[in-house]
């Protein structure tokens, strides 16, 4: 019986390692998504201005809005799966803890391993879309484009 418990624990630890690596890769991808957005904006802005006879046009601002929203959704998708992976890791930690309860005397119902107790599956999509990192990064970009668009509409910039 003890040998089976050890084998199950080893398997769970291997799975936790794999889930952890997948979570790290997803986290790196989120950073690369944000960097790619700046590359796309940097390349597309002069291109759109050039296509509009070297004048500012509403199409530039609409394009920038579309880029920001598209990358925000893509980044949210990655964040969503990071949290799902962490939830899977939590399940494995709880399994290990329950199997070794007599040794460690850990109360598994109160234990938080990689996610807080209140971060359940119910609102994961909303948290992925509106987490603080996204609100700050994409919110600032959205406000800057809006400021430029309003300035363009009022003739402040031409």
Secondary structure, DSSP 8 states (H G I E B T S, - for coil): -HHHHHHHHHHHHHHHHHHHHHHHHHHHHHHHHHHHHHHHHHHHHHHHHHHTTTS--HHHHHHHHHHHHHHHHHHHHHHHHHHHHHHHHHHHHHHHHHHTHHHH---TTT--SSS-TT--STTHHHHHHS-HHHHHHHHHHHHHHHHHHHHHHTTS--
